[in-house]
Amino acid sequence: MEQLKVFAPATVANLSCGFDVLGCCLDSVGDEMFIKKNDLNEIRITKVTGQSLPMEADQNVAGVAVKSLLKELDSNQGFDIEISKKIKPGSGIGSSAASSAGAVFAVNKILGEPFNPHQLISFAMQGELLASGNAHADNVAPAILGGFSLVRSYCPLEVLSLPVPEELRVVVLHPMIEIKTKDSRSIIKQNVSLKSAINQWGNLGALVSALYTEDYELLGRSLQDEIVEPVRSILIPYFQDLDELVTEKGALGFGISGSGPSVYALCKGDENAHKVKDAMETFYSDKNIDFDLHLSAINKHGVKIL
Ligand code: HSE
């Protein structure tokens, strides 16, 4: 195999109670990437459409992720990477993670799969390190593995896949303001009170249980974050109003998607998800802020070959 075209999905990280350890994969939004071998012993970003991204491989998350994979193999194989960017950088739905995950997935396939999907996560994390100054896995893991991913440990890296309740839907509203992950990480407090930690790990444990038992109500109750959300939500226009609105419309829960500015609502079933999406659209329409809205099922497969 010399070349491959892949779909690299968007993801929602944190899911409120799981800062840096929990994320899920979307199936209605994602980038397309075309990767092919070259004879130049060089990683080249040959084309980017849709958004403006660095064309130097060392400054591009896809380039950095692929280089880290090749380094592990001690390979000097060259690749050309084309990215059709559909996920806006700084949107909070794993834009850099999609590029990193799609690139390492495709290169690994072309090379005959020397690595398993779990091993690919650590290479894609190098892209996150470049993008945000921190090698978190809560976007790249679900982008590669699909479904829900839980990072039990970063050192050594151990990522678990969690079950996906069939009727779960995600509505994402992306207000078109850019919040860089690096910036929104810098405002988080570095110390957590024991009381907050107790509440947070209670919710995270309950969320895992809810996914296993398909207990949608428990899932909704678990989507609480008293550590990061109070600080970051200040940057998101109408965050509290949206929270109240989607709760009134019957969403299971609501919070910040990744580092924002996107917000997400989890819903049970298509009918409720459409109701929540329509309400968000009506509410935001007269706010003089451009926005995108996505309604998605949970993508169980992650990056896929096109
Ligand atoms: N866990 C990361 C953060 C995800 O919240 O900073 C970034 O998308």
Residues whose N, C-alpha, C, O or C-beta is under 5 A from the ligand:
A	BS01	HSE	A13 F19 D20 H136 D138 T181 R185 G258 S259
